[in-house]
Amino acid sequence: MLNALPAPKKVIFLVEEPSMQLFLEALFQQLHLPETAYQIKAFRGKQLLLPAIPRLLNSWREPNTQFFILIDNDNKDCIQLKNKLVFDCLQANRSDTVVRIVCQELEAWYLGDLFAIKSYSPLKKSFKGQLKQIEDNKLIPDEIQRPSKVLEAHLGNLIKSDIAKYMGKNITLEGNSSVSFGYFVQALKTVFPCLPATLETP
Amino acid sequence: MRIEALELKNYKSFKHLKLTNLPEMVVLVGANGTGKTTLFDVFSFLQDALAGTVSKAVNARGRYKELVTRGSEGESIEIKLDMRNAENQLIRYELKIKPNPLMPSTDMVIEHELVTFNEKWGVEELSFFENGIVPATDVLRLKVHGYVVEDNHVPVATVVRRFIESWNQFDFQVDSTRFGLPRLSDEERFLSATGTNLANVILELKKSNPPVYEKIVEKAARLIPGVAKVDVTVTEDERLLLKIQDSAFERPFYAKHVSEGTMAILAYLVLLNNPNQTGLLTLDEPENLLYPDILWELCEDLQWYAKNRGQVFVSTHSPEVLNAVPPESVYLLKKENGTTQITKAMDDENIKSLIENGDFLMGSLWNSGLLSSGLNEVS
């Protein structure tokens, strides 16, 4: 008798703010993930997401679901943050919850793919400072305190939702110089078994 | 050209207001009665004074006694605008008015009116105005001198006059019957202040700019459930009918049977995506009639407009709008002792810290009662 594989769980993403949701939606479209495979809940700030986590995880009744929490580190202690969240998930009997920390904010992931950034918009200033260091592989984006400010310095004031949608659609999954993005992509492959082991953008 | 700074004295609830370094998008939030609409009224006032006379503009606002700040009767009303053009040059317009001593209850007089133009290197070039009371006229010198165009050169007064005239204050009147049956007139390339010529503008775009028309229809289809197509037909007696095709049904709906919200969304899409629409924009509570999710897209379009077409001033009551606009664009209004104070939200260290830490978005900060200008206090 053949053993049927268990049906993949629907993944419910809990994110800090709508621009992350827009990024993920565009990314998942790029990866051709079926829309039934996931759901994204965007909160309006970290202080609204954090208390909601134990409540949602405890009360969610839909069967065959798994939570995926994506939260910015914002220069805090990322190990402590992750441990605390993992603990909350265990308390709620949701040990299969995936927790990934963005270091330090979503814009670091953009900076990890300079090719995509340059295709988004012409740079106001020539590559210098931290941006140059990233390009020369002397600095990883995760180490930058305020990557959004670095982006702004080189691209001018950005429309957050616009760049989120663009980067989600165009970001290359392999070879991004942000370490936290790498961990995130690895986690995606675990929760979405239909994704190939290596994800080269077509 | 953008407004960089604005200073008011004795204009209604603005005893003394000074705003500097205004961003490309300005979002005003405050409790009812704090003066959000008054700030927009300053723009209308200048336009009215330019189109007619200062006296007419003042009298239309309840005359001097109502327009001047309470408790400051007898004092002059002052408006000072700093404008920056594409060449990064600064132009200042100053206007000071007071009641005509000979006919104080009905007539105003221009006490001072000046246009100054600063070249990039700090050289000041005065234009042709002099100080002094001119009792005989309450016509803006901007109007008198603002129509001169010399060979190869547009004098500063004309630049300022054109700028003021180009301001667009939108207040959509979502009255379905009016939208449904406007008269067909000559080509209409941009929306009127109340938006009643929506069908005309859509038709014009369909004819002269199909890619933009398609883009608007595609956005409408994405934002409004059930909308697949938007079209305009012309009746035999030359009236325009706006038709909305629901994807589930064969027969389209005419505008007068479609919801107000749908019409509002269409109006905003046309306003913000029409390349013929340029110039400063003021919008009062754009969130009216729109459900929260759609506000993100609207605010994105507003930001795009502010970047590429003209400065945008918005007044809002909506936390979701506050969430969706750049934090740097938010200005808080508060009434103290009957006069309005405006502060930039991100100038407050607490607000700045909470936003930059990602702890809250501006609207959720407001919801949590943490916007510290006392917005939640009854004025």
Interface residues (C-beta under 8 A of the other chain):
Chain A: E16 E17 P18 R44 G45 K46 Q47 L48 D72 D74 E105 R146 N157 I159 K160 S161 D162
Chain B: E24 W296 E300 Q303 W304 K307 N323 A324 P326 L354 E356 N357 G358 D359 F360 L361 G363 S364 L365 N367 S368
